[in-house]
Amino acid sequence: VAGLESIEFKIDGEKSSQKLLQLDTLLNPKECYVITLINGIYQTINQTENLPTGVTILSLKTALENHSEVIASYLSQHVKTQSQPFAALNTVFMHDGVCILLEKNCTFDKPILIQHISDAPQSNPHIRNMIIAEDHVRANIIEHYDAVANDVYFNNVITEVHLKQNTHLEHYKIIEESNNSFHISETVAQVDKNSHFDSHVYAFSGQLVRADTRISLNAEDAHA
């Protein structure tokens, strides 16, 4: 991580400098429910119409405002800020992200795609994603990190996953960042009885990429 020390990053997420039409080349709305964040900021152009019953998708900011009691009981409860310096930075400076709430017996006909797009040089968003699934949920969720140009920037990301009983989540993280970028992320998953968490990470580009996964199997027949 020595290369990070010589660059002056901007911690707050920045608004996109690109026309929204340019995003069409990066998204595949026909195959997924698409959630878009640009430079770490949740966008209103998300293509999440006709979501299955029992699905709530919000920005982290909105979730903290409207579902504060639920979110507070999960947020950062299992993130190791004492031993993980980048997790500590994320916890202090997190400004936005996506929160996905899946109610009991929820199933999907297609995946949810969380599309993270970077287009601001020297930006350093600290992104926090949260996935909370109740009992008997079946879902596929994809995090895709991409860039408009070959800029220098630093994405520091934590994704918290909480699975209740008899739930199955397929989770994919696809990293196609700028070749000059820095990407450090951690997926922290809590898996309850008879639930299954499948995690897959594919890193294709980036100057420095680190993607950790930490899973806790908290009850009988929990799998990962």
KAVENLIN-V11040 format. One record per pair of residues at least 12 apart in sequence whose ideal C-beta (glycine too) atoms are under 10 Angstrom apart, sorted by the first residue. I is the first residue (numbers start at 1). GAP is how many residues later the second one is. If there is no record, write none. Layout:
BEGIN
<<I:GAP> <I:GAP>>
END
This chain:
BEGIN
<<1:84> <1:85> <1:153> <1:181> <1:183> <1:207> <1:209> <2:206> <3:149> <3:151> <3:177> <3:179> <3:204> <3:205> <4:82> <4:120> <4:150> <4:152> <4:178> <4:180> <4:203> <4:204> <7:115> <7:117> <7:145> <7:146> <7:147> <7:173> <7:175> <8:114> <8:116> <9:112> <9:113> <9:114> <9:115> <9:116> <9:143> <9:144> <9:145> <9:147> <9:173> <10:29> <10:110> <10:111> <10:112> <10:113> <10:114> <10:115> <10:143> <10:144> <11:29> <11:78> <11:81> <11:82> <11:84> <11:112> <11:113> <11:114> <11:115> <11:143> <11:145> <12:27> <12:28> <12:29> <12:81> <12:83> <12:84> <12:111> <12:112> <12:113> <12:114> <13:24> <13:25> <13:26> <13:27> <13:28> <13:29> <13:82> <13:83> <13:84> <13:107> <13:110> <13:111> <13:112> <13:113> <13:114> <14:24> <14:25> <14:26> <14:27> <14:104> <14:105> <14:106> <14:107> <14:108> <14:109> <14:110> <14:111> <14:139> <15:23> <15:24> <15:26> <15:28> <15:104> <15:105> <16:20> <16:22> <16:23> <16:25> <16:27> <16:101> <16:102> <16:103> <16:104> <16:132> <17:21> <17:22> <17:102> <17:103> <17:104> <17:131> <17:132> <18:20> <18:99> <18:101> <18:102> <18:130> <18:131> <20:16> <20:18> <20:23> <20:25> <22:95> <22:97> <22:126> <23:13> <23:15> <23:20> <23:22> <23:92> <23:94> <23:96> <23:123> <23:125> <25:121> <25:123> <26:89> <26:91> <26:118> <26:120> <26:121> <26:122> <26:150> <27:18> <27:20> <27:86> <27:88> <27:90> <27:117> <27:119> <28:85> <28:87> <28:116> <29:17> <29:18> <29:19> <29:20> <29:84> <29:86> <30:17> <30:80> <31:79> <31:80> <31:82> <31:111> <32:15> <32:16> <32:76> <32:78> <32:79> <32:80> <32:81> <32:82> <32:83> <32:108> <32:109> <32:110> <32:112> <33:13> <33:14> <33:15> <33:16> <33:17> <33:18> <33:19> <33:22> <33:24> <33:67> <33:75> <33:76> <33:77> <33:78> <33:79> <33:80> <33:81> <33:108> <34:12> <34:13> <34:14> <34:77> <34:78> <34:79> <34:80> <34:81> <34:108> <34:110> <35:12> <35:13> <35:22> <35:23> <35:24> <35:63> <35:65> <35:77> <35:78> <35:79> <35:80> <35:81> <35:94> <35:106> <35:107> <35:108> <36:12> <36:62> <36:77> <36:78> <36:79> <36:80> <36:81> <37:22> <37:23> <37:59> <37:60> <37:61> <37:77> <37:78> <37:79> <37:80> <37:81> <37:88> <37:90> <37:92> <37:106> <37:108> <38:77> <38:78> <38:79> <38:80> <38:81> <38:82> <38:85> <38:87> <38:110> <39:57> <39:77> <39:78> <39:79> <39:80> <39:81> <39:84> <39:85> <39:86> <39:88> <39:114> <39:116> <40:20> <40:54> <40:55> <40:56> <40:57> <40:76> <40:77> <40:78> <40:80> <40:83> <40:84> <40:85> <40:86> <40:87> <40:88> <40:113> <40:115> <40:116> <40:117> <41:18> <41:20> <41:54> <41:55> <41:56> <41:79> <41:84> <41:86> <42:15> <42:16> <42:17> <42:18> <42:19> <42:20> <42:21> <42:54> <42:55> <42:56> <42:57> <42:72> <42:85> <43:16> <43:72> <43:74> <44:15> <46:13> <46:52> <46:68> <46:69> <47:66> <47:68> <48:64> <50:59> <51:55> <51:57> <51:61> <52:50> <52:51> <52:54> <52:55> <52:56> <52:57> <52:58> <52:87> <53:50> <53:52> <53:53> <53:54> <54:47> <54:48> <54:49> <54:50> <54:51> <54:52> <54:53> <54:80> <54:83> <55:45> <55:46> <55:47> <55:48> <55:51> <55:52> <55:53> <55:57> <55:82> <55:84> <56:43> <56:44> <56:45> <56:46> <56:47> <56:50> <56:76> <57:41> <57:42> <57:43> <57:44> <57:45> <57:55> <57:57> <58:13> <58:39> <58:40> <58:41> <58:42> <58:43> <58:72> <59:37> <59:38> <59:39> <59:40> <60:15> <60:34> <60:35> <60:36> <60:37> <60:38> <60:39> <60:67> <60:68> <60:69> <60:70> <61:33> <61:34> <61:35> <61:36> <61:38> <62:34> <62:36> <62:37> <63:12> <63:34> <63:35> <63:36> <63:37> <63:38> <63:67> <63:69> <64:35> <64:64> <64:66> <66:33> <67:32> <67:34> <67:65> <70:29> <70:31> <70:60> <70:62> <71:28> <71:30> <71:59> <71:61> <73:59> <73:89> <74:25> <74:56> <74:57> <74:58> <74:86> <74:87> <74:88> <74:116> <75:16> <75:19> <75:24> <75:53> <75:55> <75:85> <76:14> <76:15> <76:18> <76:52> <76:54> <76:82> <76:84> <76:112> <77:83> <77:85> <77:111> <77:113> <78:82> <78:83> <78:84> <78:110> <78:111> <78:112> <78:136> <78:138> <78:140> <79:12> <79:49> <79:79> <79:81> <79:107> <79:109> <79:135> <80:106> <80:108> <80:134> <81:77> <84:74> <84:100> <84:102> <84:104> <84:128> <84:130> <85:99> <86:40> <86:68> <86:70> <86:71> <86:72> <86:98> <86:99> <86:100> <86:124> <86:126> <87:39> <87:69> <87:71> <87:97> <87:99> <87:101> <87:125> <87:127> <89:35> <89:37> <89:67> <89:69> <89:95> <90:35> <90:36> <90:37> <90:38> <90:66> <90:67> <90:68> <90:94> <90:95> <90:96> <91:35> <91:37> <91:67> <92:34> <93:31> <93:32> <93:33> <93:35> <93:63> <94:31> <94:32> <94:33> <94:34> <94:35> <94:62> <94:63> <94:64> <95:30> <95:31> <95:32> <95:33> <96:29> <96:30> <96:31> <96:32> <96:33> <97:17> <97:19> <97:28> <97:29> <97:30> <97:31> <97:32> <97:33> <97:60> <97:61> <97:62> <97:63> <98:14> <98:16> <98:18> <98:29> <98:30> <98:31> <98:32> <98:33> <98:43> <98:45> <98:61> <99:29> <99:30> <99:31> <99:32> <99:33> <99:61> <100:12> <100:14> <100:29> <100:30> <100:31> <100:32> <100:33> <100:39> <100:41> <100:61> <101:29> <101:30> <101:31> <101:32> <101:33> <102:29> <102:30> <102:31> <102:32> <102:33> <102:34> <102:35> <102:36> <102:37> <102:39> <102:60> <102:61> <102:62> <102:65> <102:67> <103:29> <103:30> <103:31> <103:32> <103:33> <103:34> <104:29> <104:30> <104:31> <104:32> <104:33> <104:60> <104:61> <104:62> <104:63> <105:29> <105:30> <105:31> <105:32> <105:33> <105:61> <106:27> <106:28> <106:29> <106:30> <106:31> <106:32> <106:33> <106:61> <107:29> <107:30> <107:31> <107:32> <107:61> <108:29> <108:30> <108:31> <108:32> <108:33> <110:30> <111:28> <111:29> <111:30> <111:31> <111:59> <111:61> <112:19> <112:27> <112:28> <112:29> <112:30> <112:31> <113:27> <113:28> <113:29> <113:30> <113:31> <113:59> <113:61> <114:13> <114:15> <114:17> <114:27> <114:28> <114:29> <114:30> <114:31> <114:45> <114:59> <115:27> <115:28> <115:29> <115:30> <115:31> <115:59> <116:13> <116:27> <116:28> <116:29> <116:30> <116:31> <116:39> <116:41> <116:58> <116:59> <116:61> <116:67> <116:69> <117:27> <117:28> <117:29> <117:30> <117:31> <118:27> <118:28> <118:29> <118:30> <118:31> <118:33> <118:35> <118:36> <118:37> <118:59> <118:60> <118:63> <118:65> <119:27> <119:28> <119:29> <119:30> <119:32> <119:34> <119:59> <120:27> <120:28> <120:29> <120:31> <120:33> <121:28> <121:29> <121:30> <121:31> <121:32> <121:57> <121:59> <122:29> <122:30> <122:31> <122:32> <123:28> <123:29> <123:30> <123:31> <123:32> <123:58> <124:29> <124:30> <124:31> <124:32> <124:58> <125:28> <125:29> <125:30> <125:31> <125:32> <126:28> <126:29> <126:30> <126:31> <126:32> <127:16> <127:18> <127:28> <127:29> <127:30> <127:31> <127:32> <127:58> <128:28> <128:29> <128:30> <128:31> <128:32> <129:12> <129:14> <129:28> <129:29> <129:30> <129:31> <129:32> <129:56> <129:58> <130:28> <130:29> <130:30> <130:31> <130:32> <131:12> <131:28> <131:29> <131:30> <131:31> <131:32> <131:38> <131:40> <131:56> <131:58> <131:66> <132:28> <132:29> <132:30> <132:31> <132:32> <132:58> <133:28> <133:29> <133:30> <133:31> <133:34> <133:35> <133:36> <133:59> <133:62> <133:64> <134:28> <134:29> <134:30> <134:31> <134:32> <134:33> <135:28> <135:29> <135:30> <135:31> <135:32> <135:57> <135:58> <135:59> <135:60> <136:28> <136:29> <136:30> <136:31> <136:32> <136:58> <136:59> <137:26> <137:27> <137:28> <137:29> <137:30> <137:31> <137:32> <137:58> <138:28> <138:29> <138:30> <138:31> <138:32> <138:58> <139:24> <139:28> <139:29> <139:30> <139:31> <139:32> <140:28> <140:29> <140:30> <140:31> <140:32> <140:58> <141:18> <141:20> <141:28> <141:29> <141:30> <141:31> <141:32> <142:28> <142:29> <142:30> <142:31> <142:32> <142:58> <143:14> <143:16> <143:28> <143:29> <143:30> <143:31> <143:32> <143:42> <143:44> <143:58> <143:68> <144:28> <144:29> <144:30> <144:31> <144:32> <144:58> <145:12> <145:28> <145:29> <145:30> <145:31> <145:32> <145:33> <145:36> <145:38> <145:40> <145:58> <145:59> <145:60> <145:61> <145:64> <145:66> <146:28> <146:29> <146:30> <146:31> <146:32> <146:59> <147:29> <147:30> <147:31> <147:32> <147:33> <147:34> <147:58> <147:59> <148:30> <149:29> <149:31> <150:27> <150:28> <150:29> <150:30> <150:31> <150:55> <151:26> <151:27> <151:28> <151:29> <151:30> <152:26> <152:27> <152:28> <152:29> <152:30> <152:55> <153:24> <153:25> <153:27> <153:28> <153:29> <153:30> <154:23> <154:27> <154:28> <154:29> <154:30> <154:53> <154:54> <155:20> <155:22> <155:23> <155:26> <155:27> <155:28> <155:29> <155:30> <155:51> <155:54> <156:26> <156:27> <156:28> <156:29> <156:30> <157:16> <157:18> <157:26> <157:27> <157:28> <157:29> <157:30> <157:54> <158:26> <158:27> <158:28> <158:29> <158:30> <158:54> <159:12> <159:14> <159:26> <159:27> <159:28> <159:29> <159:30> <159:40> <159:52> <159:54> <160:26> <160:27> <160:28> <160:29> <160:30> <161:26> <161:27> <161:28> <161:29> <161:30> <161:36> <161:38> <161:52> <161:54> <162:26> <162:27> <162:28> <162:29> <162:30> <162:56> <163:26> <163:27> <163:28> <163:29> <163:30> <163:31> <163:32> <163:33> <163:34> <163:55> <163:59> <163:61> <164:26> <164:27> <164:28> <164:29> <164:30> <164:31> <165:26> <165:27> <165:28> <165:29> <165:30> <165:54> <165:56> <165:57> <166:26> <166:27> <166:28> <166:29> <166:30> <166:55> <167:24> <167:25> <167:26> <167:27> <167:28> <167:29> <167:30> <168:26> <168:27> <168:28> <168:29> <168:30> <168:55> <169:20> <169:22> <169:26> <169:27> <169:28> <169:29> <169:30> <169:55> <170:26> <170:27> <170:28> <170:29> <170:30> <171:16> <171:18> <171:26> <171:27> <171:28> <171:29> <171:30> <171:42> <172:26> <172:27> <172:28> <172:29> <172:30> <173:12> <173:14> <173:26> <173:27> <173:28> <173:29> <173:30> <173:38> <173:40> <174:26> <174:27> <174:28> <174:29> <174:30> <175:26> <175:27> <175:28> <175:29> <175:30> <175:31> <175:34> <175:35> <175:36> <176:26> <176:27> <176:28> <176:29> <176:30> <177:26> <177:27> <177:28> <177:29> <177:30> <177:31> <177:32> <178:27> <178:28> <178:29> <179:26> <179:27> <179:28> <180:25> <180:26> <180:27> <180:28> <181:24> <181:25> <181:26> <181:27> <181:28> <182:24> <182:25> <182:26> <182:27> <182:28> <183:20> <183:22> <183:23> <183:24> <183:25> <183:26> <183:27> <183:28> <184:22> <184:24> <184:25> <184:26> <184:27> <184:28> <185:16> <185:18> <185:24> <185:25> <185:26> <185:27> <185:28> <186:24> <186:25> <186:26> <186:27> <186:28> <187:12> <187:14> <187:24> <187:25> <187:26> <187:27> <187:28> <188:24> <188:25> <188:26> <188:27> <188:28> <189:24> <189:25> <189:26> <189:27> <189:28> <189:29> <189:35> <190:24> <190:25> <190:26> <190:27> <190:28> <190:32> <191:24> <191:25> <191:26> <191:27> <191:28> <191:30> <191:31> <191:32> <191:33> <192:24> <192:25> <192:26> <192:27> <192:28> <192:29> <192:30> <193:24> <193:25> <193:26> <193:27> <193:28> <193:29> <194:25> <194:26> <194:27> <194:28> <194:29> <195:22> <195:23> <195:24> <195:26> <195:27> <195:28> <195:29> <196:25> <196:26> <196:27> <196:28> <197:16> <197:18> <197:19> <197:20> <197:25> <197:26> <197:27> <198:25> <198:26> <199:12> <199:14> <199:15> <199:16> <199:25> <200:13> <201:12>>
END
